Every structure is written in structure tokens, then in C-alpha cells.
Amino acid sequence: MKTTRRQFIQVGALSSLSLLSSQGQARRRIDSSDYSLISYKAHHFSEQKNIKPVQTEGVIPQEIKGELFRIAPGNKLKFGEELDHFFDGDAYLTKIKIAESQVEIQSSFLETEKFLREQSSQKRIYSDFGTSVPGLYRPKKDAPSINVIPYDNKLLALSDTSLPSLIDPQTFEVEDLYDFSGALPSDMTFSAHPKYDFATKKYYAMGLKKSLAKTLVLFTLDDQNNDVQILNEISLDIFPLIHDFMLTKNYIVLIVPPIEFSIWNMVFNQKSYGDSIREATDFTTQMIVCDKQTGAFVSEFKMPHFFSFHHVNAYEENSKICFDSIVAEDSRIFDYLNVWNKKSRPKSTTQTMLRHFEVDLESSEVEFDNYDGLTNIEFPSMKLDAIGTKMNYCYLIQSSRPDEPLAFNKLVKTDLRSSKSKLFEFEEHQVCGEALFVPRGPSVIEDDGYLLSLGYDRHRDESFLQIVEAQRMVHQARVWLGRRVPLGFHGCFINRN
């Protein structure tokens, strides 16, 4: 049922070997991990001793030509110590090159300066996202492990909590804390979801200054000229967790959820990020709209109370901004991420839903409605050149395991006009990650292409690349990678076709 709300309501090999040392006798045993979880295995790297040849079932389409990059927090144990949070771990990059229906794979931890310093000392020096190191001063790792995007013939590896790292896509060589020749301040975060705008041929991005001022910075990146343009700086009431945002033809759309970091911790390194996240009880979800060309503030709206990591897309229709987001109605998901792999974890957590919003810029009225049957979903993707327009389809992953909600085992294609969905389901002993849409060619048909999803099979203890024909949501090919690599959260496909 659609409801109008004027008022809101709560509705490398050596590196790998040293990482594995003493893992059988983990020292951190306050609440020990449940190693039987399929999601634990799927998100933890394996020492690559017995690598098997790559094997393909089915036929890889000739139209798929390029490199798939996936990045992950790749280890849940380090130097014998358990890491607690789902986001914890060193950045692990996987590259799957596809050409002439053949596949090559390359994967390793990224040798950032902090990674190498810990490897040299053989102990944890930096707090991971949710697992602090001992002491009063706890410097943070800010591992670039959340997303990776193409930029200036290289890659930007993103952490959400600091500036990106610049990665050579061939050698995986790292340039830490890349500030675009001094264009961005060193003490700023950088969103894990920059948006490439095909109209302006620029990335739009945002970050938060790590200062008591609580300032959000909007900027563009021109990877053709390595140029950064600051559009606007916006003062906020809290220091929020804003993981994603949206673009329309004329606007930048920001959703500010009622979840915040302790600003004192951000500035003075008193705790890990995960330990300093809290619900902002005196704050309601906000929508901030800015002009896309200039960054100028346009309007602000109070929204229904919800939390969100990811948005699907936004577009303009008459006087309205319409958008779809994956939402949760309370903050329990943040608590769950801290104990996701523990034996004492909750039996359930907040269900995520796909929700459609329509916000009238003239009347300030907000309408919203949930898509039927879409719960326990995450990681939306779509045809990238349709961003900012009224698209027909999005692609999601879904978990049907109520006791293990982070073990996703279905690919979902949702028709955003009819609310109908098609599924591609994996077997009980398999899980999958985010599915990226790769167009078959320069077709005007929105769903004419393929989905690429990295998966894990517990029986074989092996990762695979699943290729699904997107129009019918049927199996096209599966490539067994001969090893286990962590699924991670996000990635990109660099199309050479």
C-alpha cells in the first residue's frame, strides 16, 4: 500500500603464509567464531598451495571481453587473532581476465604501507573497521577493501573511511592515500560508490572531512584529464555513515541515515569505526538535493525513518524525484555485522527491503511503497549507462537462509515497473556475491546482456564465476577458478568489447 507522509514516522604468497600463521589457535576467544558458516569460508582467503586448472562449464559468450575486478576484506584471522566485523580484513584484489572465451585469474593482498608494516612486525598495529588494537591511541587501517573502479587507466581501491589507493591493474602495485595531486585534503573520507555520469563523462563523488565541523564535500573526477573539481561543502548535523548516493539528470541526491560515527573517535582514534557507530536518536533520515552542475544546495526533506547502505537509481518525473533503495527499518543490522560470524550471533536481524520513493520538490510530499516479496536482499546493480533515467530493471542478490542472512544464494532480476522478479538460484552448498551487468553490445534493449557473479562452493572449497543470461535469467557458463578467493562486496568490469 502506498502512503503519503507529510510528517515522518518510524515505519602475495609470503604475505599469505604469514597471515595464516597460528590460525588454528586463535588468541581472541572472548566469543569464538563459527567456522562452519558458509559465509565465513566465502569471505576468507585460502592459502593457495594446491591451485587447480581453471575449468569452464557451458560456453562463455564471445561478447564478454575484458577484466572483472573484485575487491574484498580478505582475511578474518590475522596473526592468530580473530577479526570481529564483517568489514574487517586486509584488501584482497581478484582479477579475472576474459578474452576469446578463455579465462585467466590473478589475485593477492594489496601491499599497502600499513599492510607491509604489520607483515614486517608480525602483529596487528592498526585497528580494523570493527576490531580495535589495544591501547589508548588506536590508529586505523582504512584498508581499501570495499570497492574498486577504473580511473585514468588504473584502478581506485576504496575504503569509505579514507582517501583511495591507486592500483596498477597489471602488477597490483599500490600508491596509498591518493589525493589527486593535492586536490583533496588528506583527512577526508571518500565514498565507496562514485557515480560515472555518461552525459558529462565524469565521476561524481563525495567525502566527509574528519573534523568537528562535520562537513560533506561534493566533487567531480575527470579521469581523462586527472582533474578534480570541488562542487560544494555542506555542513551536517551529524557525522553520518553515507555509503552511497544517487544522480538524476539535474540533481545529486543524498540520503543521510540516522546512524553516525563518534566525531571524537574519528579525530582522535579512540576506538575502531565499528565500535563508534551509533544510532542518532535525535535525528531523522534526511534527503539532501543539490544541483548536479554547480553542486549548489537545492532542498532538504525529512524522510520516513529508515537505514540504507545502497540505492538502486534515481530519476526525475515532472516535479518529483523518484528513487529505489534497499532499506532496513531499524539499526539492528549494524549490531549484527559486529557478531556475524560468532556462535552467539542473533538468530535473525533486520530484514532489508526494496522500497520505491517519490519526493515532490514543490509540495515536499513523500510517498513510498515496498516491492512485494523482496526481502533479505542487497548489492543492487543495473545497466550503468541508464543511471539517472527511468530504467526498467535492477539486479539484486538474496539470502533464503534466515539463520545466515549474509549467505546470499539467489540472483534476482526485478522489473521496476511491474514489481515482478525472476530468480537464478544456487545450490544449498553455494553462495554468491554482487552480480554485475555486462551488455551484449550496443543494444538499446536494457536487459540484453549477462550477469557476472563471483560464487563459492563449500563442497569443492572453490570459488567460481557464474555467468547468467540476463533476459531469461538462465545459466550461460560457470568458470571454476581452481582456488578460493574472498567474495567481497563490490567490483567493476572493464569492457574491452
C-alpha positions as CSV (number, residue, x, y, z in Angstrom):
1,M,0.0,0.0,0.0
2,K,1.3,3.4,-0.9
3,T,1.1,6.0,1.8
4,T,1.6,9.8,1.7
5,R,3.6,11.2,4.6
6,R,3.9,14.9,5.3
7,Q,5.2,14.0,8.8
8,F,7.7,11.2,9.2
9,I,7.1,8.2,11.4
10,Q,9.2,5.2,12.4
11,V,7.8,3.0,9.9
12,G,51.1,-12.3,-2.4
13,A,52.4,-16.0,-1.3
14,L,54.7,-14.9,1.6
15,S,52.2,-12.4,2.8
16,S,49.5,-15.1,2.6
17,L,51.6,-17.6,4.6
18,S,52.3,-15.1,7.4
19,L,48.6,-14.2,7.6
20,L,47.8,-17.8,8.2
21,S,50.3,-18.3,11.0
22,S,48.8,-19.6,14.2
23,Q,45.2,-19.5,12.8
24,G,44.5,-22.9,14.2
25,Q,45.0,-21.5,17.7
26,A,43.4,-18.0,17.5
27,R,44.2,-16.0,20.6
28,R,41.0,-13.9,20.6
29,R,38.5,-16.2,22.2
30,I,36.0,-14.0,24.1
31,D,33.3,-15.2,21.7
32,S,34.8,-17.6,19.2
33,S,33.9,-17.7,15.6
34,D,31.7,-20.3,14.0
35,Y,34.0,-21.6,11.3
36,S,31.2,-23.8,9.9
37,L,29.4,-20.8,8.4
38,I,29.4,-20.9,4.6
39,S,29.6,-17.1,4.6
40,Y,32.8,-17.3,6.7
41,K,34.5,-19.5,4.2
42,A,33.3,-17.5,1.3
43,H,34.7,-14.2,2.7
44,H,38.1,-15.6,3.9
45,F,41.0,-16.3,1.6
46,S,42.7,-19.6,1.3
47,E,46.4,-20.3,1.2
48,Q,47.0,-21.1,-2.5
49,K,49.0,-24.3,-2.2
50,N,47.1,-26.6,-4.4
51,I,45.8,-24.4,-7.2
52,K,43.9,-26.4,-9.8
53,P,43.5,-25.5,-13.5
54,V,40.6,-23.2,-14.5
55,Q,37.6,-25.2,-15.8
56,T,34.6,-24.0,-17.7
57,E,31.1,-25.5,-17.8
58,G,29.0,-24.1,-20.6
59,V,30.1,-21.5,-23.2
60,I,31.5,-18.1,-22.3
61,P,30.0,-15.7,-24.9
62,Q,32.4,-14.1,-27.3
63,E,30.8,-10.7,-26.4
64,I,32.2,-10.8,-22.9
65,K,35.7,-9.5,-23.3
66,G,37.5,-7.6,-20.5
67,E,38.6,-7.8,-16.9
68,L,36.4,-8.4,-13.9
69,F,37.9,-6.9,-10.7
70,R,36.6,-7.8,-7.2
71,I,38.0,-6.4,-4.0
72,A,37.4,-7.8,-0.5
73,P,38.4,-7.6,3.1
74,G,40.1,-10.9,2.6
75,N,41.1,-12.3,6.0
76,K,39.0,-12.9,9.1
77,L,42.0,-14.1,11.2
78,K,45.3,-12.4,11.4
79,F,48.4,-13.5,13.3
80,G,46.2,-15.9,15.2
81,E,43.7,-13.2,16.2
82,E,40.1,-13.3,15.2
83,L,38.6,-10.2,13.5
84,D,35.1,-9.5,14.5
85,H,33.4,-7.3,12.0
86,F,32.1,-8.3,8.5
87,F,34.1,-5.4,7.1
88,D,37.4,-6.4,8.8
89,G,40.4,-7.6,6.9
90,D,43.2,-6.6,4.6
91,A,42.3,-5.6,1.0
92,Y,42.4,-8.6,-1.4
93,L,42.1,-8.0,-5.1
94,T,41.0,-10.6,-7.7
95,K,41.3,-10.0,-11.4
96,I,39.5,-12.4,-13.9
97,K,40.5,-11.7,-17.5
98,I,38.1,-12.9,-20.1
99,A,39.1,-13.0,-23.8
100,E,38.1,-15.3,-26.7
101,S,36.1,-17.4,-24.2
102,Q,39.2,-18.1,-22.2
103,V,39.8,-17.1,-18.5
104,E,42.9,-16.1,-16.6
105,I,42.9,-15.3,-12.9
106,Q,45.3,-13.1,-10.7
107,S,44.7,-12.5,-7.0
108,S,46.6,-11.3,-4.0
109,F,46.5,-9.0,-1.0
110,L,47.3,-5.4,-1.8
111,E,50.6,-4.4,-0.3
112,T,49.7,-1.1,1.2
113,E,52.1,0.6,3.5
114,K,50.1,-0.4,6.6
115,F,49.8,-4.0,5.4
116,L,53.6,-4.3,4.9
117,R,54.3,-2.7,8.3
118,E,52.1,-5.3,10.0
119,Q,53.6,-8.1,8.0
120,S,57.1,-6.9,9.0
121,S,56.3,-6.8,12.7
122,Q,54.1,-9.9,12.6
123,K,51.5,-8.3,14.8
124,R,48.4,-6.1,14.4
125,I,49.3,-2.4,14.6
126,Y,46.2,-0.8,13.2
127,S,42.5,-1.2,14.2
128,D,40.4,-2.9,11.5
129,F,37.0,-1.5,10.8
130,G,35.4,-3.2,13.8
131,T,38.3,-4.8,15.7
132,S,40.4,-2.4,17.7
133,V,44.1,-2.9,18.7
134,P,45.0,-2.5,22.4
135,G,46.0,0.9,23.8
136,L,44.6,4.4,24.3
137,Y,45.7,5.5,20.8
138,R,44.4,3.2,18.1
139,P,45.4,4.2,14.6
140,K,43.1,2.9,11.9
141,K,44.0,0.7,9.0
142,D,41.5,2.1,6.5
143,A,42.0,-0.9,4.2
144,P,40.9,-0.1,0.6
145,S,38.7,-3.2,0.5
146,I,35.2,-2.1,-0.2
147,N,35.1,-1.2,-3.9
148,V,37.3,-0.8,-6.9
149,I,36.7,1.4,-10.0
150,P,38.6,2.2,-13.2
151,Y,40.3,5.6,-13.2
152,D,42.9,7.0,-15.7
153,N,44.0,3.5,-17.0
154,K,44.5,2.4,-13.4
155,L,42.1,1.5,-10.5
156,L,40.9,3.3,-7.5
157,A,40.6,1.0,-4.5
158,L,38.1,2.5,-2.0
159,S,37.7,2.1,1.8
160,D,34.8,4.5,2.6
161,T,36.9,5.8,5.5
162,S,39.9,7.5,3.9
163,L,41.3,8.6,0.5
164,P,41.5,5.9,-2.1
165,S,44.6,3.9,-3.2
166,L,45.7,4.0,-6.8
167,I,46.3,0.5,-8.1
168,D,48.2,-0.7,-11.2
169,P,45.8,-3.2,-12.8
170,Q,48.6,-5.4,-14.1
171,T,51.1,-5.5,-11.2
172,F,48.7,-4.6,-8.3
173,E,51.3,-2.1,-7.2
174,V,49.8,0.4,-4.7
175,E,50.0,4.2,-4.3
176,D,48.5,4.8,-0.8
177,L,46.1,7.7,0.0
178,Y,45.9,9.1,-3.5
179,D,44.9,12.8,-3.2
180,F,44.8,13.6,-6.9
181,S,47.9,15.8,-6.8
182,G,46.8,17.6,-3.7
183,A,43.2,18.4,-4.9
184,L,41.6,16.7,-1.9
185,P,42.5,17.1,1.7
186,S,44.4,14.2,3.3
187,D,41.9,14.0,6.3
188,M,38.8,13.3,4.2
189,T,36.8,10.1,3.6
190,F,36.0,9.1,0.0
191,S,32.7,7.4,-0.8
192,A,32.9,3.8,-1.9
193,H,30.3,4.5,-4.7
194,P,31.4,7.3,-7.0
195,K,28.9,7.6,-9.9
196,Y,30.1,7.8,-13.5
197,D,27.9,10.2,-15.4
198,F,27.8,9.3,-19.1
199,A,26.4,12.8,-20.1
200,T,29.4,14.7,-18.6
201,K,31.9,11.8,-18.8
202,K,32.9,12.5,-15.2
203,Y,32.7,10.7,-11.9
204,Y,30.6,12.3,-9.1
205,A,31.9,11.6,-5.6
206,M,31.6,12.7,-2.1
207,G,33.5,12.6,1.2
208,L,33.4,13.8,4.8
209,K,36.1,15.9,6.4
210,K,37.4,14.2,9.6
211,S,36.9,17.3,11.7
212,L,34.5,18.6,14.3
213,A,32.8,20.7,11.6
214,K,31.0,17.7,10.1
215,T,31.4,18.9,6.5
216,L,30.4,16.9,3.5
217,V,32.3,17.6,0.3
218,L,30.8,17.1,-3.2
219,F,33.3,16.9,-6.1
220,T,33.8,15.5,-9.7
221,L,36.7,13.5,-11.1
222,D,37.6,13.8,-14.7
223,D,39.8,10.7,-15.4
224,Q,40.6,11.9,-18.9
225,N,42.5,14.9,-17.6
226,N,43.1,13.8,-14.0
227,D,41.1,16.8,-12.9
228,V,39.2,17.3,-9.6
229,Q,36.6,20.0,-9.2
230,I,35.1,20.7,-5.7
231,L,31.4,21.5,-6.2
232,N,30.2,22.3,-2.7
233,E,30.8,21.8,1.0
234,I,27.7,21.1,3.1
235,S,27.5,21.3,6.9
236,L,25.7,18.4,8.5
237,D,24.2,17.9,11.9
238,I,25.9,14.5,12.5
239,F,28.9,12.7,11.2
240,P,26.9,10.0,9.3
241,L,27.6,6.8,7.5
242,I,26.8,7.6,3.9
243,H,27.9,4.7,1.8
244,D,26.1,5.6,-1.4
245,F,24.2,8.4,-3.2
246,M,22.3,9.0,-6.5
247,L,22.3,11.1,-9.6
248,T,19.5,12.3,-11.8
249,K,19.6,14.4,-15.0
250,N,19.8,17.6,-13.0
251,Y,20.5,16.6,-9.3
252,I,22.8,15.0,-6.8
253,V,20.6,13.1,-4.3
254,L,22.0,12.3,-0.8
255,I,20.2,10.2,1.8
256,V,21.5,10.9,5.3
257,P,20.5,8.0,7.6
258,P,20.2,8.3,11.4
259,I,23.4,6.5,12.0
260,E,26.6,8.3,13.0
261,F,30.2,7.9,14.0
262,S,31.6,9.4,17.1
263,I,33.3,12.5,15.8
264,W,35.8,12.4,18.7
265,N,36.8,8.9,17.7
266,M,37.2,10.0,14.0
267,V,39.5,12.8,15.0
268,F,41.4,11.2,17.9
269,N,41.5,7.4,17.1
270,Q,40.0,6.3,20.4
271,K,38.1,3.3,19.0
272,S,37.5,1.3,15.8
273,Y,34.8,2.6,13.4
274,G,32.6,-0.3,14.2
275,D,32.8,0.3,18.0
276,S,31.9,4.0,17.5
277,I,28.9,3.6,15.2
278,R,25.6,4.5,17.0
279,E,22.1,5.4,16.1
280,A,21.5,9.1,16.1
281,T,18.3,9.1,18.2
282,D,17.5,12.8,17.9
283,F,17.9,12.7,14.1
284,T,15.6,11.5,11.4
285,T,16.5,10.3,7.9
286,Q,17.2,13.3,5.6
287,M,17.2,13.7,1.8
288,I,19.5,16.5,0.5
289,V,19.2,17.6,-3.1
290,C,22.0,19.6,-4.9
291,D,22.3,20.9,-8.4
292,K,24.4,18.5,-10.4
293,Q,26.2,21.1,-12.5
294,T,27.2,23.5,-9.7
295,G,26.7,21.5,-6.5
296,A,24.5,24.2,-5.1
297,F,22.1,23.3,-2.3
298,V,18.5,22.9,-3.7
299,S,16.4,21.5,-0.9
300,E,16.2,19.2,2.1
301,F,13.5,16.8,3.1
302,K,12.6,14.9,6.2
303,M,12.0,11.2,5.2
304,P,10.4,8.2,6.9
305,H,12.7,6.6,9.4
306,F,15.0,4.1,7.7
307,F,18.5,2.9,7.2
308,S,20.2,2.2,3.9
309,F,23.6,1.2,2.6
310,H,22.7,1.0,-1.1
311,H,20.5,2.8,-3.6
312,V,19.4,1.4,-7.0
313,N,18.8,4.6,-9.0
314,A,17.0,7.9,-9.1
315,Y,15.3,9.8,-11.9
316,E,13.1,12.9,-12.4
317,E,9.4,12.8,-13.3
318,N,7.5,16.1,-13.5
319,S,8.1,17.8,-10.2
320,K,9.2,14.6,-8.4
321,I,12.5,12.9,-7.7
322,C,11.8,9.1,-7.7
323,F,14.2,6.5,-6.4
324,D,14.6,3.0,-5.2
325,S,16.6,2.0,-2.2
326,I,17.4,-1.1,-0.1
327,V,16.2,-0.2,3.3
328,A,16.0,-1.5,6.9
329,E,13.6,0.0,9.4
330,D,15.9,-0.3,12.4
331,S,19.6,-0.3,13.2
332,R,20.0,-3.9,14.3
333,I,21.9,-4.8,11.1
334,F,24.8,-2.7,12.3
335,D,24.9,-4.7,15.6
336,Y,24.7,-7.9,13.6
337,L,27.7,-7.0,11.4
338,N,29.8,-6.9,14.6
339,V,29.0,-10.5,15.5
340,W,28.0,-12.0,12.1
341,N,30.4,-15.0,12.5
342,K,30.1,-15.6,16.2
343,K,28.5,-18.7,17.8
344,S,26.4,-16.4,19.9
345,R,25.1,-14.2,17.0
346,P,21.4,-13.4,16.9
347,K,19.2,-15.9,15.2
348,S,17.8,-13.1,13.0
349,T,18.3,-9.5,12.2
350,T,16.5,-6.7,10.4
351,Q,15.1,-7.6,7.1
352,T,16.1,-5.5,4.2
353,M,13.5,-4.5,1.6
354,L,13.4,-2.8,-1.8
355,R,11.4,0.4,-1.4
356,H,10.3,3.0,-4.0
357,F,10.2,6.7,-3.0
358,E,8.6,9.7,-4.8
359,V,9.5,13.1,-3.4
360,D,7.7,16.2,-4.7
361,L,10.1,19.1,-4.9
362,E,7.3,21.6,-4.9
363,S,4.9,20.2,-2.3
364,S,7.5,18.4,-0.2
365,E,5.2,15.3,-0.1
366,V,6.9,12.0,0.3
367,E,5.3,8.8,-1.0
368,F,6.8,5.3,-0.6
369,D,5.9,1.7,-1.3
370,N,7.7,-1.6,-0.9
371,Y,8.2,-4.1,-3.7
372,D,6.4,-7.3,-3.0
373,G,8.3,-10.4,-2.0
374,L,11.8,-8.8,-1.9
375,T,13.3,-9.2,1.5
376,N,16.8,-10.1,2.7
377,I,18.3,-8.5,-0.4
378,E,21.4,-6.4,-1.0
379,F,24.0,-5.2,-3.5
380,P,21.9,-3.8,-6.4
381,S,23.3,-3.4,-9.9
382,M,22.0,-2.2,-13.2
383,K,22.9,-1.1,-16.7
384,L,25.3,1.6,-15.9
385,D,24.6,4.0,-18.8
386,A,20.9,4.0,-17.6
387,I,21.8,5.7,-14.3
388,G,19.7,8.8,-13.7
389,T,16.9,7.7,-16.1
390,K,13.7,5.8,-15.5
391,M,15.1,2.3,-16.0
392,N,13.2,-1.0,-16.2
393,Y,15.4,-3.5,-14.4
394,C,17.7,-3.9,-11.5
395,Y,19.7,-6.9,-10.3
396,L,20.0,-8.0,-6.6
397,I,21.3,-10.8,-4.5
398,Q,19.1,-12.5,-1.9
399,S,19.5,-14.9,1.0
400,S,16.9,-17.5,1.8
401,R,18.9,-18.6,4.9
402,P,17.2,-16.9,8.0
403,D,20.0,-18.2,10.3
404,E,22.7,-16.9,8.0
405,P,21.4,-13.7,6.3
406,L,24.8,-12.8,4.8
407,A,25.0,-16.1,2.9
408,F,23.4,-15.0,-0.4
409,N,22.2,-17.8,-2.7
410,K,20.0,-16.2,-5.3
411,L,20.4,-13.7,-8.1
412,V,17.2,-11.6,-8.6
413,K,16.1,-9.6,-11.6
414,T,13.4,-7.2,-10.7
415,D,11.1,-5.4,-13.1
416,L,10.8,-2.0,-11.6
417,R,7.6,-1.3,-13.5
418,S,5.6,-4.4,-12.7
419,S,7.4,-5.4,-9.5
420,K,7.7,-9.0,-10.9
421,S,11.0,-10.8,-10.3
422,K,12.9,-13.7,-11.9
423,L,15.4,-15.8,-10.0
424,F,18.6,-17.7,-10.6
425,E,19.1,-20.0,-7.6
426,F,22.3,-21.6,-6.4
427,E,22.6,-25.0,-4.7
428,E,22.4,-25.3,-0.9
429,H,26.2,-25.5,-0.5
430,Q,26.8,-22.5,-2.7
431,V,26.7,-18.7,-2.1
432,C,27.1,-15.8,-4.5
433,G,28.2,-12.1,-4.5
434,E,27.1,-9.0,-6.2
435,A,26.1,-9.5,-9.9
436,L,27.4,-7.0,-12.4
437,F,25.5,-6.4,-15.7
438,V,27.6,-6.6,-18.9
439,P,25.8,-5.6,-22.0
440,R,25.9,-7.9,-25.0
441,G,26.8,-5.0,-27.2
442,P,25.5,-1.5,-28.2
443,S,21.9,-2.7,-27.9
444,V,19.1,-0.3,-26.9
445,I,17.4,-3.2,-25.1
446,E,18.1,-2.6,-21.4
447,D,18.4,-6.2,-20.3
448,D,20.3,-7.5,-23.3
449,G,23.4,-8.8,-21.7
450,Y,24.9,-11.0,-19.0
451,L,25.3,-11.1,-15.2
452,L,28.7,-11.9,-13.7
453,S,28.7,-13.1,-10.1
454,L,31.6,-14.5,-8.1
455,G,30.5,-17.5,-6.1
456,Y,31.8,-20.1,-3.6
457,D,31.1,-23.9,-3.4
458,R,31.6,-25.4,0.1
459,H,31.7,-29.0,-1.2
460,R,34.6,-28.2,-3.5
461,D,36.0,-25.4,-1.3
462,E,36.5,-23.5,-4.5
463,S,35.3,-20.2,-6.0
464,F,33.6,-19.8,-9.3
465,L,32.5,-17.2,-11.8
466,Q,28.8,-17.6,-12.7
467,I,27.6,-16.1,-16.0
468,V,23.8,-15.8,-16.3
469,E,21.9,-14.7,-19.4
470,A,20.1,-11.6,-18.1
471,Q,16.9,-11.6,-20.2
472,R,15.8,-15.1,-19.2
473,M,17.9,-15.4,-16.0
474,V,19.3,-18.8,-17.1
475,H,22.7,-20.4,-16.8
476,Q,25.2,-19.5,-19.5
477,A,28.5,-20.6,-18.1
478,R,30.4,-21.3,-14.9
479,V,34.1,-21.0,-14.6
480,W,35.7,-22.9,-11.7
481,L,38.7,-20.8,-10.6
482,G,40.8,-23.6,-9.0
483,R,41.1,-21.8,-5.7
484,R,39.2,-20.0,-3.1
485,V,39.1,-16.2,-3.2
486,P,37.0,-14.0,-0.9
487,L,33.8,-12.8,-2.5
488,G,34.0,-9.3,-1.1
489,F,31.3,-6.6,-1.7
490,H,31.9,-4.7,-4.9
491,G,33.9,-4.5,-8.1
492,C,33.9,-3.5,-11.7
493,F,34.1,-4.9,-15.2
494,I,36.3,-3.1,-17.7
495,N,34.7,-3.9,-21.0
496,R,37.2,-4.4,-23.9
497,N,34.5,-5.3,-26.4
